[in-house]
Amino acid sequence: MSYTVVSDLVDADSCAWKFDVLDRLFDAEVRDRICCIPLSHSGLRDEIIWRCDQSGAYSVKSGYKLLRNGCSAAQSNLVSRFYKQLWAVNLPPKLKITMWRVANKFIPTFASLRSKRLNVNDVCPLCQSSSETLEHLLRDCYFVLELHNALDVSISQSADTDDWFTWLAVLFCSLNESVKMRLIVSYWAVWFTRNKVVHENVVPSVSECVAFCRSFLADCGSFPTDARANTAHQPVAWEAPPVNVFKFNFDQLTTHRASVQCNVADVLVAESLACLQAVRYAKDLGFRRVIFEGDSLTVVKKINEGRLERSVTAPLIYDIRVAAKDFDSVSFTFARSDANRAAHTLARDYRSQQSPYFWIEEAPAGATVAANLDRSKLVSA
């Protein structure tokens, strides 16, 4: 058989990659990269995507930035502007030096150490899903995405150039003074948190990192200590759904159902898969009025936006929206990780399992403890 188009590599009945065909046509690395591309079960049409912008759509601005980054004179001017603005930021020198190290890739990530032939596991210690390159740790990682969202630092994940310095310098010079400070402090905090995980084996917490950054920035006079900021220091409890409405919490794996996923590109894909599984699970059980709640703000926003997005998660988000139409009432909400403990516990405890797990009217000990803690807070409230 001649394989000439991508659809030849997809099983039309199961809507899955033809793994036997991929094994024959490609080496292991290329095969695994292909298998990481999610496929839609709902007939999502193909889209042309402009990879130089996070939205996937071409704009004159993104095209101009791409062309500008190829000009040596512009590059020289960019370097000068970046350093001038960096040293002028009103932050302690140690933070600005950290930013200088970040810009020049003087940070010993695991991928960097591995490239120097050190025998280390290069998996990101914060998300455990990708190689810990500098680009992943400080731009693409789930941990830093959630942190920047909480700090109101808007950063495009897509790169207009393969050069890290150029990408970071263009971004930095486009920010106002307050956001520059937040970006620098966030990078400093992420590297500090990452080292705590590596050297002290602590469990990383986005909420704790957010609280630390807010407190530090408030001391520097660059972040308001208003009611919104103070909520980061207050514990958040799980909230019960309205009467006759059922809530499904998900966190990479679904509550009361744990499924192991292979060939997952990143944490956002894993969270999207978890949400899709929760929706399908609720339909299988016959629930009609439901709330789906998870601690990935990015995934929840993508589902609720209503427009057709153009990213690697697009097929999954589309399938979620199509499946959700079968409910009488449905909503997708965000909950901080401390209000999503039971789902997180299941995901953590069953990450190493090789087959799906189901529980009806019961749950594993760890998840039961987390659920009882949530229940006690509801009673006390």
Secondary structure, DSSP 4 states (H G I P E B T S, - for coil): ----SGGGGEETTTTEE-HHHHHHHS-HHHHHHHHTS---SS-PPP----TTSTTS---HHHHHHHHHTT-HHHHHHHHHHHHHHHHHSSS-HHHHHHHHHHHTT-S--HHHHHHTT-----B-TTTSSSB--HHIIIII-HHHHHHHHHTT----SS-SSS-HHHHHHHHHHTS-HHHHHHHHHHHHHHHHHHHHHHHH-PPP-HHHHHHHHHHHHHHTTSS--SHHHHGGGS-----PPPTT-EEEEESSSBTTEE----S--SHHHHHHHHHHHHHHHHHHHT--EEEEEES-HHHHHHHHH-S---STTHHHHHHHHHHHTTSSEEEEEE--GGG-HHHHHHHHHTTT-SS-EE-SS---HHHHHHHHHHHHHHHH-
